[in-house]
Amino acid sequence: MAHDVEQGGERGVGRAWFEVEERDGWAVVRAGGEIDTHTVHEFHETVTRAMSLSPRVVLDLAGVTFVDSSGLGALIVARNSAREGRGSLSLVSPPPVVRRLLGSTRLHDVFDIHDTLDEATNALERP
């Protein structure tokens, strides 16, 4: 399942795109472009759809180029929703801009952050 926020279908600089796939009992959300006030609703819908597939969600942020305060809020809401549903939410491959934002807001300790998808799923498999 893929969804481009902007019309045109091609991924380009600044365009937000979100994809959901099921992988071995996990829901994987791949995100790219900017997660901001213009795209946060689509991001939230995509994460909600992922959580309906599996309580174990991994957000692959490798393609994200920018996150504003509304995008950061959406990440927090997603994490809290996963925990309320007795699930988990991990971040994978956040780029430096996202890592700096998480660090400056002291949220890097709140999220499970991994460098690769395999690392995230292996860490969550352990009791």
Residue pairs with C-beta under 8 A, 6 or more apart in sequence:
1 19
1 20
1 21
1 49
2 17
2 18
2 19
3 17
3 18
3 19
3 42
3 46
4 10
4 11
4 15
4 16
4 17
5 15
5 16
5 17
5 18
5 33
5 38
5 39
5 42
6 15
6 16
8 15
11 17
11 32
11 33
11 63
13 33
13 65
14 33
14 34
14 65
15 32
15 33
15 34
16 31
16 32
16 33
16 34
16 35
16 36
16 38
16 39
16 42
16 43
17 31
17 32
17 33
17 63
18 29
18 30
18 31
18 32
18 42
18 43
18 46
19 29
19 30
19 31
19 46
20 27
20 28
20 29
20 46
20 49
20 50
20 53
21 27
21 28
21 30
22 28
22 53
22 54
23 117
23 121
24 121
25 54
25 56
26 54
26 56
26 57
26 58
26 121
27 50
27 51
27 53
27 54
27 56
27 57
27 58
28 50
28 57
28 58
28 60
28 117
29 46
29 47
29 50
29 57
29 58
29 59
29 60
30 60
30 62
30 63
31 43
31 46
31 59
31 60
31 61
31 63
31 64
32 62
32 63
32 64
32 65
33 39
33 63
33 64
33 65
33 66
34 64
34 65
34 66
34 67
34 68
34 71
35 43
35 64
35 66
35 67
35 68
35 70
35 71
35 74
36 66
36 67
36 68
36 70
36 71
37 68
37 70
39 71
40 70
40 71
40 73
40 74
43 71
43 74
44 74
44 77
44 78
47 57
47 59
47 74
47 78
47 81
48 81
50 57
51 57
51 78
51 81
51 82
51 85
51 87
54 87
55 82
55 85
55 86
55 87
55 88
56 87
56 88
56 124
57 78
57 82
57 87
57 88
57 89
57 90
58 89
58 90
58 91
58 92
58 117
58 120
58 121
59 75
59 78
59 89
59 90
59 91
59 92
60 92
60 93
60 117
61 91
61 92
61 93
61 94
61 95
61 98
62 92
62 93
62 94
62 95
64 94
64 95
64 97
64 98
65 95
65 97
66 97
67 75
67 97
67 98
67 101
72 101
72 105
72 107
75 91
75 107
75 111
76 107
76 110
78 89
79 89
79 110
79 111
81 89
82 88
82 89
83 89
88 112
88 124
89 111
89 112
90 111
90 112
90 113
90 114
90 120
90 123
90 124
91 98
91 111
91 112
91 113
91 114
92 113
92 114
92 115
92 116
92 117
92 119
92 120
93 114
93 115
93 116
94 102
94 113
99 108
99 113
101 107
102 108
102 111
102 113
112 120
112 123
112 124
114 120
114 123
